Amino acid sequence: MDRYESLFAIRYAIRVLELHSSMWHNFSNIIKVTSLLSGSAAIASLSAMNNTLTLLSGIIFATLQAVEFASNPANISAKSLAQKKQYATLHANKNNYNDEELEKEYDLLIADDSVTVCEALKEISYNDVAKEKGACESELYNLTFKHKFYKFIS
């Protein structure tokens, strides 16, 4: 891998982890707001003696809390952000390394990377970094509705 490819790979890793962290942070916030609304609806319907609405709101609240507990989006976001900072530090110090050292440092970060990112975010990130580097449209991934949805959440 030459210097240009190493820098592209580092910038790509930064972007994909940035989107991943942002997506999980936003997902966490969406769950919290929706839980707050469904919990409030359960309390309001309980005071109005509407058993069906109370039960439905309670089920939604419990489900959202279970999803948040099981997925722990805040922790995933923090791990992605911490990993991103390591790549960003390497990118900031790129002038201190020759080509071989830069590639070696990048390989060490990859070996230590424990964050799993979905393909859609990888493709979005690739397009973003490739556009920064001046790639033409034919070199980019064709983004589908799924990609646009992930980008919106991120």
C-alpha positions as CSV (number, residue, x, y, z in Angstrom):
1,M,0.0,0.0,0.0
2,D,1.5,3.4,-0.9
3,R,1.1,6.6,1.1
4,Y,-2.0,7.8,-0.9
5,E,-3.8,4.5,-0.3
6,S,-2.8,4.5,3.4
7,L,-4.1,8.0,3.9
8,F,-7.3,7.1,2.0
9,A,-7.8,4.1,4.3
10,I,-7.2,6.1,7.4
11,R,-9.6,8.9,6.3
12,Y,-12.2,6.2,5.4
13,A,-11.8,4.6,8.9
14,I,-12.3,8.0,10.5
15,R,-15.5,8.7,8.4
16,V,-17.1,5.3,8.9
17,L,-16.5,5.4,12.7
18,E,-17.8,8.9,12.8
19,L,-21.0,7.9,11.1
20,H,-21.3,4.8,13.2
21,S,-20.9,6.7,16.4
22,S,-23.3,9.3,15.3
23,M,-25.9,6.8,14.2
24,W,-25.9,4.9,17.6
25,H,-25.9,8.2,19.5
26,N,-29.0,9.3,17.6
27,F,-30.6,5.9,18.0
28,S,-30.1,6.2,21.7
29,N,-31.7,9.6,21.8
30,I,-34.6,8.4,19.6
31,I,-35.2,5.5,22.1
32,K,-35.1,7.9,25.1
33,V,-37.5,10.4,23.6
34,T,-39.9,7.7,22.4
35,S,-39.8,6.0,25.8
36,L,-40.5,9.3,27.5
37,L,-43.5,9.9,25.2
38,S,-44.9,6.3,25.7
39,G,-44.4,6.5,29.4
40,S,-46.1,9.8,29.6
41,A,-49.0,8.4,27.5
42,A,-49.3,5.4,29.8
43,I,-49.5,7.7,32.9
44,A,-52.0,10.0,31.2
45,S,-54.2,7.2,30.0
46,L,-54.0,5.6,33.5
47,S,-55.4,8.8,35.0
48,A,-58.2,8.8,32.4
49,M,-59.0,5.2,33.2
50,N,-58.4,4.0,29.7
51,N,-57.1,0.5,30.2
52,T,-56.4,-0.4,26.6
53,L,-54.3,2.8,25.9
54,T,-52.5,2.3,29.3
55,L,-51.6,-1.3,28.4
56,L,-50.5,-0.4,24.9
57,S,-48.4,2.5,26.1
58,G,-46.9,0.4,28.8
59,I,-46.0,-2.4,26.3
60,I,-44.3,0.2,24.0
61,F,-42.4,1.7,26.9
62,A,-41.2,-1.7,28.1
63,T,-40.2,-2.8,24.6
64,L,-38.2,0.4,24.0
65,Q,-36.4,0.0,27.4
66,A,-35.6,-3.7,26.6
67,V,-34.2,-2.6,23.2
68,E,-32.1,0.0,24.8
69,F,-30.8,-2.4,27.5
70,A,-30.1,-5.2,25.0
71,S,-28.3,-3.0,22.3
72,N,-26.7,-0.4,24.7
73,P,-26.4,2.2,21.9
74,A,-24.6,4.7,24.1
75,N,-21.8,2.2,24.8
76,I,-21.5,1.3,21.1
77,S,-21.3,5.0,20.2
78,A,-18.6,5.6,22.8
79,K,-16.5,2.7,21.5
80,S,-16.8,4.0,17.9
81,L,-15.8,7.5,19.0
82,A,-12.8,6.2,21.0
83,Q,-11.6,4.1,18.0
84,K,-12.2,7.1,15.6
85,K,-9.9,9.3,17.8
86,Q,-7.1,6.8,17.4
87,Y,-7.4,6.9,13.6
88,A,-7.7,10.7,13.8
89,T,-4.5,11.0,15.8
90,L,-2.7,8.8,13.3
91,H,-4.0,11.0,10.5
92,A,-3.0,14.2,12.3
93,N,0.5,12.8,12.8
94,K,0.9,11.5,9.2
95,N,3.8,13.8,8.5
96,N,5.8,12.1,11.3
97,Y,5.8,8.7,9.5
98,N,7.3,7.5,6.3
99,D,5.2,5.3,4.0
100,E,6.1,2.0,5.7
101,E,5.7,3.3,9.2
102,L,2.3,4.8,8.3
103,E,1.1,1.5,6.9
104,K,2.4,-0.4,9.9
105,E,0.6,2.0,12.4
106,Y,-2.6,1.7,10.3
107,D,-2.3,-2.1,10.4
108,L,-1.9,-2.0,14.2
109,L,-5.0,0.0,14.6
110,I,-7.0,-2.3,12.3
111,A,-5.8,-5.3,14.4
112,D,-7.0,-3.6,17.5
113,D,-10.3,-2.4,16.1
114,S,-13.3,-4.1,17.7
115,V,-16.1,-2.0,16.2
116,T,-18.4,-3.8,13.7
117,V,-19.9,-1.5,11.1
118,C,-22.8,-2.4,8.7
119,E,-22.1,-2.5,5.0
120,A,-24.4,0.5,4.3
121,L,-22.4,2.8,6.5
122,K,-19.1,1.5,4.9
123,E,-20.4,2.3,1.4
124,I,-21.7,5.8,2.5
125,S,-18.3,6.5,4.1
126,Y,-16.4,5.3,1.0
127,N,-18.5,7.7,-1.2
128,D,-17.9,10.6,1.2
129,V,-14.1,10.1,1.3
130,A,-13.8,9.3,-2.4
131,K,-15.7,12.6,-3.2
132,E,-13.3,14.5,-0.9
133,K,-10.4,13.0,-3.0
134,G,-12.1,14.0,-6.3
135,A,-13.6,10.7,-7.5
136,C,-16.1,10.8,-10.3
137,E,-19.6,9.5,-10.0
138,S,-18.8,6.2,-11.8
139,E,-16.3,5.3,-9.0
140,L,-18.9,5.6,-6.3
141,Y,-21.5,3.2,-4.8
142,N,-25.0,3.6,-6.0
143,L,-26.9,4.6,-2.8
144,T,-30.3,3.0,-2.3
145,F,-33.1,4.0,0.1
146,K,-31.5,2.0,2.8
147,H,-28.3,4.0,2.5
148,K,-30.2,7.2,2.5
149,F,-32.0,6.1,5.7
150,Y,-28.8,5.2,7.4
151,K,-27.3,8.6,6.4
152,F,-30.3,10.4,7.7
153,I,-30.1,8.6,11.1
154,S,-26.4,9.3,11.2
